[in-house]
Amino acid sequence: MADLRLSFLDFEMENPWCLASAPPTATGELMASAFDKGWAAAIMKTVGPVEEPIINVAPRIHTMKKWNREIAMQNIELITDRRLSVWLDELKILRKRYPKKMIIGSIMAPGHDMDAWAKLVEEMNKTKVNAIELNLGCPHGMPERDMGAVCSQDPLIISKIVKTAKSVSKVPIMTKLTPNVTNIKMMATAAKNAGSDAITVINTVNGIIGIDIYKKEPHLSVNGYTAIGGVSGNGMKPIGLKCVAECKQATDLPISGCGGISSWSEGVEYLLMGAGQLQVCTEAMIRGFKIIDGMNKGLEKYMAEMGITKASDLVGDLYKRVTSFETLLKKSSSEKVQVNEETCTGCNICVVACDDAGYDALKLKSLLDSNRTGGTRKVAEVIYDSCTGCNLCVAVCPVPNCMSLYDSKLPFPYELADNYTGNTLV
């Protein structure tokens, strides 16, 4: 039986899964429901200073779909609009009722007001939460108030906030950073140097989800107007993994990874990259808390297939393999593509892609079909001398493992060519 337990910030979680600070944790009742269904941890929806008015607009959420599947979500929702006193009562109740669940407070205050940060930390201390996440990442609504993402776009502000929080906190501090910066390593380093115990990446990515081309207005429209909001969901996974790698490289702190995790396999990707906890938000908003069952079962099955007994052994160091382009050049070989003719369907997708991407290294050929007497079928064929191993055909092929790269053992790099087809534009 697979052991899904992980230790994060010295708390033993029954599995790696944590609900991120968002609408699914908007109340203590919701957090309790998630715990009952099997989530190991939850981060309350962020609370701000008592005097800060929080008024949401409507609508404030929209999704982007491909093939009737949500791949991204934009929201312009603010932090909690519930009173701090109510949250304090609910967190205390949750602490007593769920002693084996990791309960994490989430707070936000202006970047210029250290007293406000200190007061919020002191209030969280009273609830006996297991950790406090400093929300320095919200990209909409709050930055205009000197809160949220604007705070983690300046290492000096990060340092002041983290130092203040650490000076009064009785529990570990997690610093949640925005990905909307040019150098997240600098921001993570500032958090570490100020005493942060862990880093959370990523918060949502700045964006506009789309345009209704018939109404000629934004999809997330408030009477015809929109705002740049936070984009989350499966499409954000590449950005999340990048930030986990960079923050781990810069600090070697424990990382709570989030951004685009919609299945157990994507959670494994984050663990292998170096994250020690997995936050989920958008998928839970779309599919509900019961997705935890499938994520746990998928993780258990994967571990059994890989001969891994403890989930903690999945926390890897692939972040060490994220390197410079110059290093990649030194490690490169002359790759070529090979086609599995048994599984190739002759769909022509790879041929079109290769032709119009400039390499012209594939064509269709006729092959005798053993299933039909005298019949033939089309399969892809590689034009060896034209193939540069770019991997585009492998990436677009709809048949698993039909196309793959191999080391041709030719000298690297390839001899420069005027073109790949042998034709000259005249």
QUIUR-V434178 format. One record per pair of residues at least 24 apart in sequence whose ideal C-beta (glycine too) atoms are under 7 Angstrom apart, sorted by the first residue. I is the first residue (numbers start at 1). J is the second residue. D is the distance in whole Angstrom. If there is no record, write none. Layout:
BEGIN
i: {I:I}
j: {J:J}
d: {D:D}
END
This chain:
BEGIN
i: {2:2:2:2:3:3:3:4:4:4:4:5:5:6:6:6:6:7:8:8:8:9:9:9:9:9:11:11:13:13:13:14:14:15:15:16:16:16:16:16:17:17:17:17:18:18:18:18:18:18:18:19:19:19:20:20:20:20:21:21:21:21:21:22:23:23:24:24:24:26:28:28:28:28:31:32:32:33:34:35:35:37:37:37:38:38:38:39:39:40:40:41:41:41:41:42:43:43:43:44:44:44:44:45:45:45:46:46:46:46:46:46:47:47:47:47:47:47:48:48:48:48:49:49:50:54:54:54:54:56:57:59:59:62:62:62:64:64:70:70:71:71:71:72:72:72:72:72:73:73:73:73:74:74:74:74:74:74:74:75:75:76:76:76:76:76:78:78:79:79:79:84:88:88:88:91:91:92:95:95:102:103:103:104:104:104:104:104:105:105:105:106:106:107:107:107:108:108:108:108:108:109:110:110:110:111:111:111:111:111:111:112:114:114:117:117:117:118:118:121:121:121:122:125:125:129:130:131:131:131:132:132:132:132:132:133:133:133:134:134:134:134:134:134:134:135:136:136:136:136:136:137:137:137:137:138:139:139:139:139:139:139:140:140:140:140:149:149:149:152:152:152:153:153:155:155:155:158:158:158:158:159:159:159:162:162:162:162:163:163:166:172:172:173:174:174:174:175:175:176:176:177:177:178:179:179:179:179:180:180:184:184:184:185:185:185:188:188:188:189:189:192:192:196:198:198:198:198:199:199:199:199:200:200:201:201:201:201:201:201:202:202:202:202:202:203:204:204:204:205:205:205:205:207:232:232:233:233:234:234:235:236:237:241:241:241:244:244:244:244:244:245:245:245:245:248:248:249:263:263:264:264:264:264:265:267:267:268:268:271:271:271:272:272:272:273:273:273:274:274:274:274:274:276:332:333:333:334:334:334:334:334:334:334:335:335:335:335:335:336:336:336:336:336:336:336:337:337:337:337:337:337:337:338:338:338:339:339:339:339:339:339:340:340:341:341:343:343:344:344:344:344:345:346:346:346:346:347:349:349:349:350:350:350:350:350:351:353:353:353:354:354:357:358:359:359:359:359:360:360:360:361:361:361:362:386:388}
j: {300:303:304:309:309:310:311:296:299:300:311:311:312:276:277:311:312:312:254:276:277:131:172:197:198:254:102:130:40:41:102:40:100:40:296:267:271:277:278:311:278:280:292:295:42:43:102:256:277:278:279:43:280:284:258:279:280:281:45:46:106:133:135:281:77:285:281:284:285:80:90:91:93:94:94:94:97:289:289:98:101:289:290:292:292:293:296:289:292:101:102:101:102:104:277:103:104:106:133:87:91:105:106:79:80:106:79:80:106:107:108:135:79:80:84:87:106:107:79:108:109:147:109:116:84:78:79:80:81:81:222:220:222:209:219:220:209:210:233:286:233:234:235:209:231:233:235:236:231:232:233:282:207:208:209:220:229:230:231:229:230:140:141:220:227:229:141:142:108:138:142:123:123:126:127:127:129:127:127:128:130:129:130:129:130:131:132:133:129:132:133:133:135:132:134:135:135:138:142:147:148:147:145:146:147:146:147:150:151:157:161:146:160:164:161:164:165:164:168:165:168:169:168:169:170:171:171:171:172:174:165:169:171:173:174:174:176:200:161:162:165:173:174:175:176:176:161:175:176:177:178:176:177:178:203:203:178:180:203:204:206:230:227:228:229:230:178:180:203:177:178:187:178:181:186:187:190:187:190:191:194:190:193:194:191:194:195:196:194:195:195:197:198:197:198:200:256:199:200:200:203:201:203:203:203:205:239:243:205:206:243:246:247:246:249:250:247:250:251:250:251:251:253:253:253:254:255:256:247:251:253:255:256:258:240:243:244:247:255:257:239:240:243:258:259:230:230:231:232:230:231:236:239:231:281:282:260:282:260:262:260:260:266:269:270:273:270:273:274:275:319:273:274:319:322:274:319:319:295:298:295:298:299:302:298:295:299:302:314:314:315:316:314:316:318:316:318:319:315:316:317:318:319:315:412:407:412:389:407:408:410:411:412:414:389:405:406:407:408:382:384:387:389:405:406:408:382:387:389:393:394:403:405:382:404:406:379:380:381:382:402:403:401:402:367:379:399:402:379:380:399:402:399:377:378:379:380:398:396:397:398:380:393:396:397:403:380:392:393:396:392:393:392:420:386:388:390:420:386:420:421:386:387:420:393:420:414}
d: {4:4:6:6:6:5:6:6:6:7:5:6:7:7:7:5:5:7:6:5:4:5:4:6:6:6:5:5:4:6:5:5:7:5:6:6:7:6:5:6:6:6:6:6:6:7:7:7:6:6:5:7:6:6:5:4:6:4:6:5:4:7:7:4:7:6:7:5:6:7:3:7:6:6:6:6:7:6:5:5:5:5:6:6:4:7:7:7:6:7:6:6:4:7:7:7:4:5:6:7:7:6:5:7:4:7:4:6:4:7:5:4:7:5:5:5:7:6:5:5:6:7:5:5:5:5:6:7:4:7:5:7:7:5:5:4:5:6:6:6:6:5:5:7:6:4:4:7:7:5:5:5:6:7:4:5:5:7:5:6:6:5:6:7:5:4:5:7:6:7:7:6:6:6:6:4:6:5:6:5:5:5:6:6:6:5:7:6:4:5:7:5:5:6:6:7:4:7:7:5:6:7:6:4:5:5:7:6:4:4:7:6:6:4:6:5:6:5:5:5:5:5:6:7:5:6:6:5:5:6:7:6:6:6:7:4:5:6:6:7:6:6:7:5:6:5:7:6:6:6:7:5:6:4:3:6:6:6:7:6:5:5:6:6:5:6:4:6:7:5:5:5:7:5:6:6:4:6:4:5:7:5:7:4:5:4:6:5:5:6:4:4:7:5:4:5:6:6:7:4:6:5:7:5:7:6:5:5:7:5:5:5:6:5:7:4:4:5:5:5:6:4:6:7:6:4:7:6:5:6:5:5:4:7:7:4:6:5:7:7:6:5:5:7:4:7:3:6:5:7:5:6:6:4:6:5:6:4:5:5:6:4:6:6:7:6:6:5:6:5:7:6:7:4:4:4:4:6:7:7:4:3:5:7:7:7:7:6:6:4:5:7:6:4:5:7:5:6:7:6:6:7:4:5:6:5:5:7:7:5:4:7:5:6:3:4:7:6:7:7:7:5:6:7:6:4:5:5:7:6:7:6:6:7:6:6:7:5:7:6:7:6:7:5:6:5:5:5:4:5:7:5:6:6:3:5:7:7:6:7:6:5:4:6:6:7:6:5:6:5:6:6:6:6:6:6:7:5:6:6:5:4:4:7:6:5:6}
END
